[in-house]
Amino acid sequence: MFIQVITAKVVDEEAMWRQLDRWEAELRPGAQGFLGSTGGVTDDGRLIALVRFDSADAARRNGDRPEQGQWWAEMEKTLENPTFQDSVEVDVLGGGPSVDAGFVQVMRGRIVDPAKLAELRSRMKEFESAMVTARPDVIGDVTVMHPDGTFTNAVYFRSESEARANEAKEMPAEMMAMFSDWMSAAPVDEYLDIRTPRLT
């Protein structure tokens, strides 16, 4: 899987959503290899989007389409300082991105101990099993490792209220230890809440 993470300051939210609606209606049918997307605007007006293709080649072919370039030229007018991070290094838990989510929390951070993180990633099945018991409100998870040593992790919940209620509960000791190990290897620098996610 290939994922492009897009962030930007939104300067015209209504126009941005119109452009995204137009992409879905007019450009998506010709976007070969497109798997779906997760996006939304944070309370402080930032766009965060994770766009998924089945390969980097498919994403490049989509970007090379003249209609895609024309669409982006209009989309860009609704944003300020957009940034793009591409990666094929992706970890998926619990079925990955879920279109059933009513709330998505995105965590962004940096990898400070690559060796320790690699060991933890080899235990993903163990972590996934523990999550099923400790956090049943999590219905999907995807983590993107970026070439610059940073990461983006999107966690999918049925609702924000359910997520907040469960995060307030005491976590089992084994699960807490696993989270501590993850945080020591790849600390989170910021949390971005998408209260009204757009999921495709």
Secondary structure, DSSP 8 states (H G I E B T S, - for coil): -EEEEEEEEES-HHHHHHHHHHIIIIIGGG-TTEEEEEEEE-TTSEEEEEEEES-HHHHHHHHHSHHHHHHHHHHGGGEEEEEEEEES-EEEETTSS-TT-SEEEEEEEE-S-HHHHHHHHTTHHHHHHHHHHH-TTEEEEEEEE-TTSEEEEEEEES-HHHHHHHHTS---HHHHHHHHHHHHHS-EEEEEEESS-EE-
